[in-house]
Amino acid sequence: MRNPYAPPRGRSLLSSFALGAVVLLVGAAATLGGLYAAGVELPFLKKAGPDYTGMVEIPLSGSAIPAYTKITRDHLFDAKKGDFATMYRKPDQIPKGAILDPGQIAGRVLNHDKPVGYLFTEKDFFPKGTPAGVTAGVPAGKRSFVFAADKVLGITSLRQGDHFDILAAVDLEVKRAGGPGAVGGSANLPTPTKRAGVAPVVRNGVIVVAAATQQVPVVGAPLPPTGKLKTKTAHEVTVAVDPDEVGPLAEALAVHATLTCVARSGHASDQPEKEVTGKMPEETVTTIEMIVDGKRQVVHFAGGRPVPPTPLPDAAPAPRPVVATGN
């Protein structure tokens, strides 16, 4: 008869050892997990990487940041890396002027576009307290002006911060004496010729926002059922001009004058003594005698525009004889 208290067949010393090893590993893993959660540094768990001992951490731009943007800590975060964008340098290798404290970067307004992965210096920012937005790029005493970039020849090649002048040219029709004319078919009347008046309408303007394609609302368009404003594509440029130049520039654009942008030198040492100048041609007056209805008249052409004729007095009549009468 089989003994009921005999150990089951098949269990060996090896299986008992394996079970004990599993229990031991589980316990060790639980212990290490508790130590790691408690903040205890475990050297054998650290990933191999560069040694930054004795080096200084420098904050970088984590993404491309447009000009006139107020910096936040999100702009210093690299989404691809999943951490703040930084670089390390030895104390004697830190670039001059580099800002090391992220707190001195947050809240400042950029004065130019900042690419991803670049450090910050004080030269990157407007003075403290400058509000964010396009108005930050308008120099004190000037006014912002937006217009279609294709209205001014040469302005699309300029970048933010460039200085320029704008010249306006207007076609004029000037009449000269001699040759066949249009009035009365007389060979002595003026012949129309072409001239242009050129004058500066902007001096030392500044590019605030370089020419760029953007979506702008359509003025007067009805609101669709979706509630979304209708937009159109526009190629616009934003400039800063003197207050007394706003009117002349708007007028020149309204009359479709030929506007040309003249870029100024970007060298700090170049301080031109003379401004860009120009003037409308002086009006020349041409005087022509005409016979109208048997009477002589003089027609003046001032700048190509006829002045109302001035009748000339006829020849003085002969004096009437005085006849003496007697009583």
C-alpha positions as CSV (number, residue, x, y, z in Angstrom):
1,M,0.0,0.0,0.0
2,R,1.4,3.5,-1.0
3,N,2.3,5.9,1.8
4,P,0.0,8.9,1.6
5,Y,2.6,11.1,3.2
6,A,5.3,10.4,0.7
7,P,6.4,13.5,-1.3
8,P,5.1,13.7,-4.9
9,R,7.2,12.2,-7.5
10,G,9.0,14.5,-10.0
11,R,9.9,17.4,-7.7
12,S,13.7,17.8,-7.6
13,L,16.3,19.9,-5.8
14,L,16.8,21.9,-9.1
15,S,13.2,23.1,-9.3
16,S,13.2,24.2,-5.7
17,F,16.4,26.3,-6.4
18,A,14.8,27.9,-9.4
19,L,11.7,28.9,-7.4
20,G,13.9,30.5,-4.8
21,A,15.9,32.4,-7.4
22,V,12.7,33.9,-8.9
23,V,11.5,35.0,-5.4
24,L,14.9,36.6,-4.8
25,L,14.9,38.5,-8.1
26,V,11.4,39.8,-7.5
27,G,12.3,41.0,-4.1
28,A,15.5,42.7,-5.4
29,A,13.6,44.5,-8.2
30,A,11.0,45.7,-5.7
31,T,13.8,47.1,-3.5
32,L,15.6,48.9,-6.4
33,G,12.3,50.3,-7.6
34,G,11.6,51.7,-4.1
35,L,15.1,53.3,-3.9
36,Y,14.8,54.9,-7.4
37,A,11.3,56.3,-6.5
38,A,12.8,57.7,-3.3
39,G,15.4,59.6,-5.4
40,V,18.4,57.5,-4.5
41,E,21.0,57.8,-7.3
42,L,21.9,54.4,-8.7
43,P,25.1,54.7,-10.8
44,F,24.6,51.4,-12.6
45,L,21.2,52.7,-14.0
46,K,22.6,55.9,-15.5
47,K,22.8,56.0,-19.3
48,A,26.2,56.6,-20.8
49,G,26.6,60.1,-22.2
50,P,28.9,63.1,-22.3
51,D,30.3,64.3,-19.1
52,Y,29.3,68.0,-18.4
53,T,31.2,68.2,-15.1
54,G,32.6,71.8,-14.7
55,M,30.7,73.1,-17.7
56,V,28.1,75.9,-17.9
57,E,24.6,75.3,-19.3
58,I,23.4,77.9,-21.8
59,P,19.8,78.2,-22.9
60,L,18.9,78.2,-26.6
61,S,15.9,78.8,-28.7
62,G,13.9,75.6,-28.9
63,S,12.0,76.7,-32.1
64,A,12.0,79.4,-34.7
65,I,10.7,82.6,-33.1
66,P,9.4,85.5,-35.2
67,A,10.4,89.1,-34.6
68,Y,8.3,91.2,-32.2
69,T,7.4,88.1,-30.1
70,K,7.5,88.2,-26.3
71,I,9.6,85.2,-25.2
72,T,8.1,82.6,-22.9
73,R,9.6,79.4,-21.4
74,D,7.8,77.5,-24.1
75,H,10.0,79.1,-26.7
76,L,13.0,77.6,-25.0
77,F,11.6,74.0,-25.0
78,D,12.6,71.6,-27.7
79,A,9.6,69.5,-28.6
80,K,11.7,66.9,-30.5
81,K,14.1,66.5,-27.7
82,G,11.4,66.5,-25.0
83,D,13.5,68.9,-22.9
84,F,14.7,72.5,-22.8
85,A,17.2,73.4,-25.6
86,T,20.6,74.0,-24.1
87,M,24.3,73.7,-24.8
88,Y,27.3,73.3,-22.5
89,R,30.5,75.2,-22.6
90,K,33.5,75.5,-20.3
91,P,33.6,78.9,-18.4
92,D,36.4,80.2,-20.7
93,Q,34.5,79.2,-23.8
94,I,31.2,80.9,-23.2
95,P,30.3,83.3,-26.1
96,K,30.6,87.0,-25.1
97,G,27.3,88.4,-24.0
98,A,25.4,85.1,-23.8
99,I,22.5,85.2,-21.4
100,L,22.8,82.2,-19.0
101,D,19.7,82.7,-16.9
102,P,16.4,81.7,-18.6
103,G,14.6,84.1,-16.3
104,Q,16.4,87.0,-18.0
105,I,15.1,85.8,-21.4
106,A,11.4,85.2,-20.6
107,G,9.3,88.3,-21.0
108,R,11.6,90.1,-23.4
109,V,10.5,91.1,-26.9
110,L,12.7,90.0,-29.9
111,N,13.8,92.7,-32.4
112,H,14.5,90.2,-35.2
113,D,13.7,86.6,-36.3
114,K,15.5,84.0,-34.1
115,P,16.2,80.6,-35.7
116,V,16.1,77.4,-33.7
117,G,19.1,76.4,-31.7
118,Y,20.7,79.9,-31.1
119,L,21.7,81.5,-27.8
120,F,20.4,84.9,-26.7
121,T,22.2,88.1,-26.0
122,E,21.0,91.6,-25.0
123,K,21.3,92.7,-28.7
124,D,18.4,90.3,-29.6
125,F,15.8,92.3,-27.6
126,F,14.1,95.7,-27.6
127,P,14.5,97.7,-24.4
128,K,12.7,96.3,-21.4
129,G,9.0,97.3,-21.2
130,T,8.6,97.4,-25.0
131,P,5.2,95.8,-25.9
132,A,5.0,92.8,-28.2
133,G,3.6,93.2,-31.7
134,V,4.4,95.1,-34.9
135,T,4.4,98.5,-33.1
136,A,7.5,97.5,-31.4
137,G,9.4,97.9,-34.7
138,V,8.1,101.4,-35.3
139,P,10.9,103.9,-34.2
140,A,9.8,106.7,-31.9
141,G,8.3,109.6,-33.7
142,K,7.4,107.6,-36.8
143,R,4.1,106.1,-38.0
144,S,3.3,102.6,-39.4
145,F,2.0,102.4,-43.0
146,V,0.9,99.2,-44.8
147,F,0.6,98.9,-48.6
148,A,0.7,96.4,-51.4
149,A,4.4,95.5,-52.0
150,D,4.0,95.6,-55.8
151,K,3.0,99.3,-55.7
152,V,6.6,100.4,-55.0
153,L,9.4,99.2,-57.3
154,G,12.3,97.6,-55.4
155,I,10.8,97.4,-51.9
156,T,10.3,93.6,-52.0
157,S,14.1,93.0,-51.8
158,L,14.5,94.8,-48.5
159,R,14.5,93.2,-45.1
160,Q,13.3,94.1,-41.7
161,G,15.2,97.1,-40.3
162,D,16.5,98.4,-43.7
163,H,16.3,102.1,-44.4
164,F,15.1,103.6,-47.6
165,D,13.6,106.6,-49.5
166,I,10.7,106.6,-51.9
167,L,10.6,108.7,-55.0
168,A,7.3,109.5,-56.8
169,A,7.3,110.2,-60.6
170,V,4.2,111.8,-62.3
171,D,3.9,112.1,-66.1
172,L,3.4,115.7,-67.2
173,E,2.4,117.0,-70.6
174,V,4.3,120.1,-71.6
175,K,3.5,122.0,-74.8
176,R,6.2,123.7,-76.8
177,A,5.9,126.4,-79.5
178,G,6.4,125.2,-83.1
179,G,5.2,122.2,-85.0
180,P,1.6,121.0,-85.7
181,G,-0.7,121.3,-82.7
182,A,-4.1,120.2,-81.7
183,V,-5.8,123.6,-81.3
184,G,-7.2,124.9,-84.6
185,G,-4.7,122.9,-86.6
186,S,-2.3,125.8,-86.7
187,A,1.3,125.1,-87.3
188,N,2.3,127.7,-84.8
189,L,0.7,126.0,-81.8
190,P,2.6,123.9,-79.3
191,T,3.4,120.2,-79.8
192,P,2.6,117.9,-76.8
193,T,5.7,116.3,-75.4
194,K,6.3,114.0,-72.4
195,R,8.1,115.0,-69.2
196,A,8.0,113.6,-65.6
197,G,8.0,115.3,-62.3
198,V,10.0,113.5,-59.6
199,A,10.0,114.3,-55.9
200,P,10.7,112.3,-52.7
201,V,7.6,111.4,-50.7
202,V,9.5,109.4,-48.0
203,R,12.9,110.0,-46.5
204,N,14.7,107.6,-44.3
205,G,11.8,105.1,-44.0
206,V,12.3,101.8,-42.1
207,I,11.0,98.3,-43.0
208,V,9.0,97.1,-40.1
209,V,7.7,93.9,-41.7
210,A,9.3,92.8,-44.9
211,A,7.1,92.0,-47.9
212,A,5.3,88.7,-47.3
213,T,2.3,86.9,-48.5
214,Q,-0.5,86.7,-46.0
215,Q,-4.3,86.3,-45.7
216,V,-6.2,89.5,-45.0
217,P,-10.0,90.0,-44.5
218,V,-12.1,91.0,-47.5
219,V,-13.6,94.4,-46.7
220,G,-17.3,94.6,-47.2
221,A,-17.7,90.8,-47.8
222,P,-20.9,89.4,-46.3
223,L,-20.5,87.0,-43.3
224,P,-21.0,83.4,-44.5
225,P,-23.2,81.0,-42.6
226,T,-20.1,79.4,-41.1
227,G,-19.3,82.7,-39.3
228,K,-15.7,82.7,-40.7
229,L,-14.6,85.9,-42.4
230,K,-13.7,85.7,-46.1
231,T,-10.1,86.3,-46.7
232,K,-7.9,86.9,-49.7
233,T,-4.2,86.6,-50.4
234,A,-2.2,89.8,-50.2
235,H,1.5,90.6,-50.6
236,E,2.0,93.5,-48.2
237,V,4.8,95.4,-46.6
238,T,4.8,97.4,-43.4
239,V,7.0,100.5,-43.2
240,A,7.6,103.3,-40.7
241,V,7.6,106.9,-42.0
242,D,7.5,110.4,-40.6
243,P,4.0,111.7,-39.7
244,D,4.1,114.4,-42.4
245,E,4.9,111.8,-45.0
246,V,1.8,109.7,-44.4
247,G,-0.5,112.0,-46.5
248,P,1.9,112.4,-49.5
249,L,2.5,108.7,-49.6
250,A,-1.2,107.8,-49.5
251,E,-1.9,110.4,-52.2
252,A,0.8,109.1,-54.5
253,L,-0.6,105.5,-54.1
254,A,-4.1,106.8,-54.8
255,V,-3.2,108.5,-58.1
256,H,-1.1,105.5,-59.2
257,A,2.1,107.5,-59.4
258,T,5.2,105.5,-60.3
259,L,6.9,104.9,-56.9
260,T,10.5,103.7,-56.7
261,C,12.3,102.6,-53.5
262,V,15.9,103.8,-53.0
263,A,17.6,101.7,-50.4
264,R,20.1,103.4,-48.1
265,S,23.5,102.0,-47.1
266,G,23.5,99.6,-44.2
267,H,27.0,100.5,-43.2
268,A,27.2,102.3,-39.8
269,S,30.1,104.4,-41.1
270,D,28.1,105.7,-44.0
271,Q,26.4,108.9,-43.0
272,P,25.4,110.7,-46.2
273,E,25.5,114.5,-45.9
274,K,22.9,115.0,-48.7
275,E,19.3,113.7,-48.8
276,V,17.7,112.3,-51.9
277,T,16.1,115.3,-53.5
278,G,13.9,116.0,-56.5
279,K,11.3,118.5,-57.7
280,M,8.6,118.9,-60.1
281,P,9.7,120.8,-63.3
282,E,9.1,124.4,-63.3
283,E,6.1,125.5,-65.4
284,T,7.2,127.3,-68.5
285,V,4.8,129.8,-70.1
286,T,4.5,130.0,-73.8
287,T,2.7,133.0,-75.3
288,I,1.0,132.8,-78.7
289,E,-0.9,135.4,-80.6
290,M,-4.1,134.2,-82.3
291,I,-6.8,135.8,-84.5
292,V,-10.2,134.9,-83.3
293,D,-13.3,136.3,-85.0
294,G,-11.2,139.0,-86.6
295,K,-9.7,140.1,-83.3
296,R,-6.3,139.5,-81.9
297,Q,-5.9,137.4,-78.8
298,V,-3.0,136.1,-76.7
299,V,-3.1,132.5,-75.4
300,H,-0.7,131.6,-72.6
301,F,0.3,127.9,-72.1
302,A,1.6,127.4,-68.5
303,G,2.9,123.9,-68.1
304,G,0.9,122.6,-71.0
305,R,-2.4,124.1,-69.7
306,P,-4.0,126.9,-71.7
307,V,-4.8,130.0,-69.7
308,P,-8.1,131.8,-70.8
309,P,-7.3,134.2,-73.6
310,T,-6.9,137.8,-73.0
311,P,-8.4,140.0,-75.7
312,L,-6.1,142.7,-77.0
313,P,-7.5,146.2,-77.6
314,D,-8.1,147.0,-81.3
315,A,-6.3,149.9,-82.9
316,A,-7.3,153.2,-81.3
317,P,-10.0,154.9,-83.4
318,A,-9.2,158.1,-85.1
319,P,-10.2,161.1,-83.1
320,R,-13.5,162.6,-84.2
321,P,-13.2,166.1,-85.6
322,V,-14.5,168.9,-83.4
323,V,-16.9,171.1,-85.3
324,A,-17.3,174.6,-84.0
325,T,-20.8,175.9,-84.1
326,G,-21.8,179.4,-83.7
327,N,-25.0,181.2,-82.7
